[in-house]
C-alpha cells in the first residue's frame, strides 16, 4: 500500500506486483478541511511548518513590542494595561468555562 497525503487530500494505492493491477482510493475534502489542515500544519510538509513557526514568532515579537511601548507612553499606560489584563482574564474565563471539563465531582458518583 502506498499512501499520498496533502492538505484536505488523501490517496491510497494498493498494487499487486505479480499481476500489475492496482486499486486507487482518493479522498478529497472541502475548502474548510484544506484551510484547517494548513492552519495546523497537517500533511503540508516541513516548509509550511517552518512558515507557521516563523509567523508565530513574528506575531509574539510584535505583541511584546507593543506591550513594551505601552510602558513608555504615560497617557496610554493605565488604559493599555487595563485592556491587556481584561483581555487575559476574559480569554482564561472562556477557556475554563467552555473548553475544560469540570472535574469537581470526578470519582464521587
C-alpha positions in Angstrom: 0.0 0.0 0.0 1.2 3.4 -0.9 -0.3 6.5 0.7 -0.2 10.1 -0.5 -1.4 12.8 1.7 -1.8 16.6 1.4 -3.9 19.3 3.0 -7.5 18.2 2.5 -6.5 15.3 0.3 -5.5 11.6 0.7 -4.9 8.8 -1.8 -4.2 5.2 -1.2 -2.9 2.9 -3.9 -2.8 -0.9 -3.4 -0.6 -2.5 -6.0 -0.4 -6.3 -6.8 3.1 -7.0 -8.0 2.5 -10.3 -9.7 -0.5 -9.2 -11.8 0.3 -5.5 -12.2 -3.2 -4.5 -11.1 -3.8 -1.6 -8.8 -6.6 -0.1 -6.9 -6.7 3.7 -6.1 -8.8 5.3 -3.5 -8.9 9.1 -3.4 -10.4 11.2 -0.7 -10.8 14.9 -1.3 -12.3 17.2 1.4 -13.7 20.7 1.0 -12.2 24.1 1.4 -12.7 24.2 5.2 -10.7 20.9 5.6 -7.9 22.3 3.5 -7.7 25.5 5.5 -7.9 23.6 8.8 -5.0 21.3 7.7 -3.0 24.3 6.6 -3.7 26.0 9.9 -2.5 23.0 11.9 0.4 22.2 9.5 -1.0 18.7 9.0 0.3 16.8 5.8 1.7 20.0 4.4 5.5 19.4 4.7 8.3 20.9 6.7 8.5 24.1 4.7 4.9 25.0 5.7 5.6 24.1 9.3 8.6 26.4 9.3 6.5 29.2 7.8 3.9 28.7 10.6 6.6 28.8 13.3 8.2 32.0 11.8 4.8 33.6 11.7 4.1 32.7 15.3 7.4 34.1 16.4 6.9 37.3 14.5 3.4 37.8 16.0 4.8 37.2 19.5 7.6 39.7 18.9 5.1 42.3 17.6 2.8 41.7 20.6 5.6 42.0 23.2 6.9 45.1 21.4 3.5 46.7 21.6 3.2 45.8 25.3 6.6 47.3 25.9 5.7 50.5 24.2 2.7 50.9 26.5 5.1 51.3 29.5 6.8 54.3 27.8 3.7 56.2 26.8 2.5 57.7 30.1 -1.0 58.7 28.8 -1.7 55.2 27.4 -0.1 53.1 30.2 -3.1 52.7 32.5 -5.8 52.1 29.8 -3.5 49.8 27.9 -2.6 47.7 30.9 -6.3 47.6 31.9 -7.3 46.3 28.4 -4.4 43.8 28.4 -5.3 42.4 31.8 -9.1 42.4 31.0 -8.4 40.5 27.7 -6.3 38.0 29.6 -8.9 37.4 32.2 -11.7 37.1 29.6 -9.6 34.6 27.5 -8.9 32.5 30.5 -12.6 32.6 31.6 -13.7 31.5 28.2 -11.1 28.7 28.1 -12.0 27.4 31.6 -15.7 27.9 31.1 -16.1 26.3 27.7 -13.1 24.1 26.9 -12.3 22.4 30.2 -14.4 19.6 31.5 -15.5 20.0 35.1 -13.6 17.6 37.4 -15.2 18.7 40.7 -17.2 15.5 41.3 -14.9 13.1 39.5 -15.0 9.8 41.1 -17.6 10.8 43.7 -20.6 9.2 42.0 
